[in-house]
Amino acid sequence: MGRAYHSKANVNIIVDSCADFAPEVVEALGVEVVSFSFVMGGQEHADDFWKSMSPHDFYERMRAGEVATTAAVTPGHYLEVFERAAQKGAPTIYLAFTRGLSSSVDAARQAADMIREKYPDFELYVVDNLCPSAAAELLAIEAVHQAGNGLSAKELVEWVEEARYYIQGYFTLDSFDALARGGRIPPAAATVGGKLDIKPELSYDLNGALTLRGMCRGRKKALRAILADFKANHLSEEDLGGTPLPIGVVSADAEKDAKWLVDQLRKEPGCADVPVIYSSVSPVIGAHVGAGMVALVFWGKDRRESLSFTDRIARRVRGKRDEPAN
């Protein structure tokens, strides 16, 4: 983290644990974290950046058949967080876990409305980050940077609402079992996929929801598919204005594959010295993807440009619908 990330800002930024931060990164940023929770072995645990349980222990328990469950954060919890911020007075932005995967952002917005009624002069914004896991970590890092460079809260909201479309993320899973338990795919499909050694390559759409990019026969082919998408979409240092932005690699107790991915990245033009942030998939997201997930996230091309023709029409219609009437 350079000096700009430590500059005193006039904006208070709140994040949540579903951004899968590396612990040292969230500490360096100095932001408040809303901790999501999960239940395992009949006990509720806070997602505390692996202070209470190591990633290996968590994922070994999942491999042994234990099931972890999650629930959305309540408006009451957000109310406590936002009230503390209001009492301090600095304009505040909460970069919320995407609604494409959780209803928690709705609870945050309910709480924000209550806070605004109680503190009418307090600036509070809740922004859907539209990008899960470590993609949200990259967004938060640069948001802190921009706040340190002097953006006001309102300006930073506008920056985030545009910047979130430039973070690309691709990942693969070791099995479909966790997705099947969560109802995201039929159990029969998970069984067939396992027998045929089918590994998915996934990403997320413009609403932050998971999207399937392809099916690969074997783990190595899935990792190579991730690399191919990186090559096709990563912005060079020149494109980024001469400033190398970090790449994130996150895994669910699959460090060997994560390291292989980084070793291959280092061979790409201009990537030999790019900062790489390693982190572990949080138990909250891990409960839904299972052990063995590996993801690569980076600043890249505008994801809106890859919309299909029909999706472009849908966005145009939606934009007109949301315009105020004359």
C-alpha positions in Angstrom: 0.0 0.0 0.0 1.5 3.3 -1.0 1.2 6.6 0.8 -2.0 7.6 -1.0 -3.8 4.7 0.6 -2.9 6.1 4.0 -3.8 9.7 3.4 -6.4 11.2 5.8 -9.8 11.2 4.0 -12.9 13.2 4.8 -15.0 10.1 3.9 -15.7 7.2 6.2 -15.8 3.9 4.2 -17.5 0.8 5.6 -17.1 -2.6 3.9 -18.1 -6.2 4.8 -16.4 -9.5 5.3 -17.8 -10.9 2.0 -15.1 -9.0 0.2 -12.7 -11.8 1.2 -10.0 -9.4 2.3 -6.6 -10.5 3.1 -6.4 -9.6 6.9 -3.3 -7.4 6.4 -5.1 -5.4 3.6 -8.2 -4.6 5.7 -6.0 -3.5 8.6 -3.9 -1.3 6.3 -7.0 0.3 4.8 -8.3 1.2 8.3 -12.0 0.7 7.3 -14.8 -0.6 9.5 -15.9 -4.1 8.5 -19.5 -5.5 8.9 -18.9 -9.1 9.8 -21.4 -11.6 8.3 -22.0 -14.8 10.2 -22.3 -18.5 9.5 -23.5 -21.6 11.4 -21.4 -24.8 11.5 -21.6 -27.7 13.9 -24.7 -26.1 15.5 -22.8 -23.0 16.5 -23.0 -19.5 15.1 -19.6 -18.0 14.2 -18.7 -14.5 13.1 -16.7 -14.1 9.9 -13.6 -12.7 11.6 -10.9 -13.1 9.0 -9.9 -16.5 10.2 -9.0 -15.5 13.8 -11.2 -18.2 15.3 -10.7 -20.9 12.7 -8.1 -21.5 10.0 -9.2 -21.8 6.4 -7.8 -25.3 6.3 -9.8 -26.4 9.3 -13.0 -24.9 7.9 -12.7 -26.5 4.5 -11.5 -29.8 5.9 -14.7 -29.9 7.9 -16.7 -29.3 4.7 -14.7 -32.0 2.9 -15.7 -34.4 5.7 -19.3 -33.7 5.1 -20.2 -30.8 7.5 -22.5 -28.2 6.2 -22.1 -24.5 6.8 -25.2 -22.3 6.5 -25.5 -18.5 6.2 -28.2 -15.8 6.7 -28.5 -12.2 5.6 -27.5 -9.5 8.0 -30.4 -7.9 9.8 -31.4 -4.2 9.6 -30.8 -4.0 13.4 -27.2 -4.9 13.0 -26.7 -2.3 10.3 -28.5 0.2 12.4 -25.8 -0.1 15.1 -23.0 0.3 12.6 -24.5 3.3 10.9 -25.5 5.0 14.2 -21.8 4.8 15.3 -20.9 6.5 12.0 -23.5 9.1 12.4 -22.3 10.0 15.9 -18.8 10.6 14.5 -20.3 12.8 11.8 -18.0 12.1 8.8 -19.9 11.4 5.5 -20.1 7.6 5.2 -20.3 5.1 2.4 -21.1 1.4 2.8 -19.8 -0.7 0.0 -22.4 -3.5 0.3 -22.1 -7.2 -0.7 -24.0 -7.5 -4.0 -27.7 -8.0 -4.1 -27.1 -10.5 -6.8 -26.0 -13.0 -4.1 -27.6 -11.7 -0.9 -30.5 -9.6 0.4 -28.3 -8.0 3.0 -28.0 -4.8 1.0 -31.8 -4.3 1.3 -31.5 -4.5 5.1 -28.7 -2.0 5.0 -30.8 0.4 3.0 -33.7 0.0 5.5 -31.3 0.9 8.3 -29.9 3.8 6.3 -33.4 5.3 5.9 -33.9 5.1 9.7 -30.6 6.8 10.4 -31.3 9.6 7.9 -34.6 10.3 9.7 -32.8 10.5 13.1 -29.8 12.4 11.7 -31.1 14.5 8.8 -27.8 16.3 8.3 -25.7 13.1 8.1 -24.5 11.9 4.7 -24.9 8.2 4.3 -24.8 6.2 1.1 -25.3 2.4 0.6 -23.8 1.3 -2.7 -24.1 -2.3 -4.1 -20.6 -3.3 -5.1 -22.0 -5.6 -7.9 -18.8 -7.7 -7.5 -18.4 -10.5 -5.0 -15.5 -12.0 -3.1 -12.0 -10.5 -3.8 -13.3 -8.4 -6.7 -15.0 -6.3 -4.0 -11.6 -6.2 -2.2 -10.0 -4.5 -5.2 -12.8 -2.0 -5.4 -12.5 -1.1 -1.7 -8.7 -0.7 -2.0 -9.0 1.8 -4.8 -12.1 3.6 -3.2 -9.9 4.3 -0.1 -7.2 5.6 -2.4 -9.6 7.9 -4.2 -11.0 9.2 -0.8 -7.4 9.9 0.2 -6.9 11.8 -3.0 -9.8 14.2 -1.9 -13.0 12.9 -3.5 -16.1 13.9 -1.5 -18.6 11.3 -0.4 -20.9 12.1 -3.3 -18.1 12.1 -5.8 -16.8 8.8 -4.4 -20.3 7.2 -4.8 -20.3 8.2 -8.5 -16.7 6.9 -8.8 -17.7 3.5 -7.3 -20.8 3.2 -9.4 -18.7 3.5 -12.5 -15.5 1.7 -11.4 -17.3 -1.5 -10.3 -17.9 -2.4 -13.9 -14.1 -2.5 -14.6 -13.3 -5.3 -12.2 -13.3 -8.7 -13.8 -13.5 -12.0 -11.9 -13.2 -15.6 -13.0 -13.2 -18.7 -10.9 -13.6 -22.5 -10.8 -14.8 -25.0 -8.2 -13.6 -28.4 -7.2 -17.1 -29.8 -7.2 -20.7 -28.8 -7.7 -21.8 -30.2 -4.3 -22.1 -27.0 -2.4 -24.0 -25.3 -5.2 -26.4 -28.2 -5.3 -27.0 -28.0 -1.5 -27.7 -24.4 -1.9 -30.3 -25.1 -4.6 -28.3 -23.3 -7.3 -28.1 -26.4 -9.5 -30.0 -29.7 -9.4 -28.4 -32.5 -7.3 -28.4 -34.8 -10.4 -26.3 -32.3 -12.3 -23.7 -32.2 -9.5 -23.5 -36.0 -9.5 -23.0 -36.2 -13.2 -20.4 -33.4 -13.1 -18.5 -35.3 -10.4 -18.5 -38.6 -12.3 -17.2 -36.9 -15.5 -14.7 -34.7 -13.8 -16.4 -31.6 -15.1 -15.1 -28.3 -13.7 -17.0 -25.1 -14.3 -15.6 -21.7 -15.1 -17.8 -19.1 -13.6 -17.9 -15.3 -13.4 -20.5 -12.8 -12.3 -22.9 -10.6 -14.3 -23.6 -6.9 -14.2 -26.0 -7.5 -11.3 -23.4 -9.4 -9.3 -25.0 -12.8 -9.7 -23.0 -15.9 -10.6 -22.9 -16.8 -14.3 -21.5 -19.9 -16.0 -18.9 -19.3 -18.7 -18.1 -22.8 -19.6 -17.5 -26.4 -18.6 -14.1 -27.9 -18.6 -13.0 -31.5 -18.5 -10.5 -31.5 -15.6 -9.2 -28.9 -13.2 -6.2 -27.8 -15.2 -8.3 -26.9 -18.2 -10.6 -24.8 -16.0 -7.5 -22.9 -14.7 -6.3 -22.4 -18.2 -9.7 -21.0 -19.1 -9.4 -18.5 -16.3 -6.0 -17.5 -17.7 -7.4 -17.1 -21.2 -10.1 -14.7 -19.9 -7.4 -12.8 -18.0 -5.4 -12.4 -21.3 -8.5 -11.3 -23.1 -9.7 -8.7 -20.6 -6.8 -7.5 -18.4 -5.7 -3.8 -18.9 -2.0 -3.2 -19.4 -0.1 -0.7 -17.2 -0.2 1.7 -20.2 -4.0 1.4 -20.3 -4.1 2.1 -16.6 -2.2 5.3 -17.0 1.2 3.9 -15.9 -0.1 2.8 -12.5 -0.1 -1.0 -11.9 -3.2 -1.9 -10.0 -3.1 -5.1 -7.9 -4.4 -8.5 -9.0 -6.3 -10.6 -6.5 -6.0 -14.4 -6.2 -8.3 -16.0 -3.7 -8.8 -19.7 -2.9 -10.7 -22.0 -0.7 -7.8 -24.0 0.8 -6.4 -24.6 -2.7 -3.1 -22.7 -2.4 -1.2 -25.0 -4.8 -3.5 -24.1 -7.7 -3.5 -20.4 -6.6 0.3 -20.4 -6.8 0.2 -22.1 -10.2 -2.1 -19.4 -11.5 0.1 -16.6 -10.3 3.2 -18.3 -11.8 1.5 -18.4 -15.1 0.3 -14.8 -14.8 3.9 -13.7 -14.2 4.8 -14.9 -17.7 2.3 -12.6 -19.3 3.7 -9.3 -20.8 3.8 -6.5 -18.2 2.8 -8.8 -15.3 6.2 -9.8 -13.9 6.0 -7.2 -11.2 2.3 -6.5 -10.8 1.3 -6.6 -7.1 -0.7 -9.8 -6.2 -2.9 -10.0 -3.2 -3.5 -13.5 -1.9 -6.5 -14.2 0.3 -8.8 -17.0 1.4 -12.4 -17.4 0.5 -14.4 -16.4 3.6 -16.5 -19.0 5.3 -19.7 -17.2 4.3 -18.9 -17.4 0.6 -17.2 -20.8 1.1 -20.4 -22.2 2.5 -21.9 -21.8 -1.0 -18.9 -22.8 -3.2 -17.1 -25.4 -1.1 -13.5 -26.3 -0.7 -11.2 -25.9 -3.7 -12.5 -22.7 -5.3 -9.8 -20.6 -7.0 -10.5 -17.2 -8.3 -8.6 -14.5 -10.2 -9.8 -10.9 -10.1 -8.3 -7.8 -11.8 -9.0 -4.4 -13.2 -10.0 -4.9 -16.9 -12.2 -3.9 -19.7 -15.6 -2.4 -19.1 -17.8 -5.5 -18.4 -20.8 -3.6 -20.0 -19.1 -3.8 -23.4 -19.5 -7.6 -23.4 -23.3 -7.5 -23.2 -25.2 -9.4 -25.8 -27.3 -7.5 -28.3 -30.5 -8.4 -26.4 -29.1 -7.5 -23.0 -28.1 -4.1 -24.4 -31.8 -3.6 -25.4 -32.9 -4.7 -21.9 -30.5 -2.2 -20.2 -31.8 0.6 -22.5 -35.4 -0.2 -21.7 -34.6 -0.4 -18.0 -32.8 3.0 -18.2 -35.8 4.6 -19.8 -38.1 3.1 -17.2 -36.0 4.6 -14.4 -35.9 8.1 -15.9 -38.1 10.7 -14.2 -41.3 11.6 -16.0 -41.4 15.1 -17.6 
